[in-house]
Amino acid sequence: MSEIVIGDVLAWEPRLEWRGDESELLRPLSWAVTIHPRIPALPPLRGGELIIVAQRTLDHLKRVEMVSWPEIMRLLSAQPVAGLVVDGEFNNTSIPGVPIISADTGFLVDAESYLNRTITEHRGELYRLGSDLSRALSTASISGADLDALFAVAGDVGRSELVLFDRAGTILGRSRSAPGELPFSPARIDGGNELPLHIETKTSRWLVVRLHPSGNEPLYLATASGSSGSPETARLVLSQTARMIEAFLGSLSDAPAVLDAPKRESLLADLLLGKIADGRIDAQAGILGIDPSESLRVALFVSRETGLVGRVRRKLSRGVQSHITILPTGELAVLMRGDDLWEELQAVARTDGALGLTRSEQQPGLRHIERATRQARTLGRLWLAGVMSDPVVEADNLGNADVVGILLPVWDPPAFNQGPERMLALAANRLGALEDHDRERGSDLIRTLEGYLSAGGSTTGAAELLGVHRNTLGYRLNRISELTGSDLDDAATRLALGLALKIRQIERALS
């Protein structure tokens, strides 16, 4: 799926004025967030945010000695933010590497909600168009469409002018509405310019990408960026059409449209391990029949005994066989394009005591699949080492291994996102039932648990600390065990519950 970038927002909103370098216009944009005149001045940042900065807010923060602009600069320079939106009164030092967009002070008042609403609407339109175009191109490809038919589908569904040409400028294919001659000189591409490239002509603006059909010289695909309605739509249509055309051309040369099982598994393993260069991922995905922008997971079978591959293969249905591969380290990996296969995979793992099955978090496309593989392999190694006992381990649902879940980002940051989400999930998983009970019935189970753990698991000490009779304490502890499904005599359980209580204390203090 094509991303929203800074240049798109500038195209939608004429009240914004760009003050950065043109090369920064393709910075991906997630959401708009505002610096507030209170603590915390900013919510947690995850990257790609457009930061809205009103000078009077900065003056207030400085006046009450909450936070200074240099401190905000240090925070933002350490984050991959998309840019700053400032008003005309902004008089502070700019942040190196962070572009600036200026706007009237009045625009900033409601800028966050307005921009986020607009971004959401455009993302929805992109999703609908992307789904329609992907479905239409896939249907045409499966039905044996030739190059002209693929261009006709892409041009009609994407409402775009599309042109395929070689280094000499010879047009090899085009959509119905596209010009019969290349509207610009191909020399403008061969001049060492980085692609994708925007080319201005007297009547239009063209976006150009390079294709790498297997065994052939590079080709180029271009679209008039205004023909499909908006710049982000043009990028989406160009990206999806390029993938399909590249796969089609590759199937005509030395890259077979249908691979035998060993070659297919080898190619799939290379994709899962990140061995395919970015420029080749789309074409290789097309050969395997995978939409590279589709959300994906990786599941992994591991075993403490020999014979893993044969034992698992015999139990999997034919529908799963085309999604599996053997990794060099011996694990059997399954590429999951949804949850359809998950029930079958779990059944195999739970009926064989020597097998473990892990599953990664969902990743937003094939370019992130190496991360999913790394997650699944990390969990597999933990299962083999006995750190996790359940035969099925999911990265986004670790169950009683939730303490491990908040340690994983510290141990393996490239594979597991950091942030408070994992800690809050642990607290909700361990304490949610007790918190609901206290809220609905006016009970005191959370305080009872805090006292019990503070007393080191001593019922006598806890009863004295809480000022209740030991029988009352015993009843409450039994109720806590029932509601949480926990054994309070288990040291690991007490560790997890104590950690969950501490997380709740931090959350209350900082929220």
Secondary structure, DSSP 4 states (H G I P E B T S, - for coil): -PPPBHHHHHHH-TT-EE-S-GGGGG-B---EEE--SSSSSSPPP-S--EEEE-HHHHHHHHHTTS--HHHHHHHHHTTT--EEEE-TT--SPPPTT--EEE--HHHHHTHHHHHHHHHHHHHHHHHHHHHHHHHHHHHHHHTT--HHHHHHHHHHHHT--EEEE-TT--EEEE-TTS-SS-SS-GGGTTTSPPSSEEEE-SS-EEEEEEE--TTS--EEEEEETTTTSSHHHHHHHHHHHHHHHHHHHHHHTTS-SS--HHHHHHHHHHHHTT-S-HHHHHHHHHHHT--TTS-BEEEEEEESSS-HHHHHHHHS-HHHHTTEEE-TTS-EEEEESSSTTHHHHHHHHHT-TTEEEEEPPPBSSGGGHHHHHHHHHHHHHHHHTTS--SSEEETTB-GGGHHHHHHHHHH-TTTS--STHHHHHHHHHHHHHHHHHHHHH---HHHHHHHHHHTTT-HHHHHHHHT--HHHHHHHHHHHHHHHT--TT-HHHHHHHHHHHHHHHHHHHH-
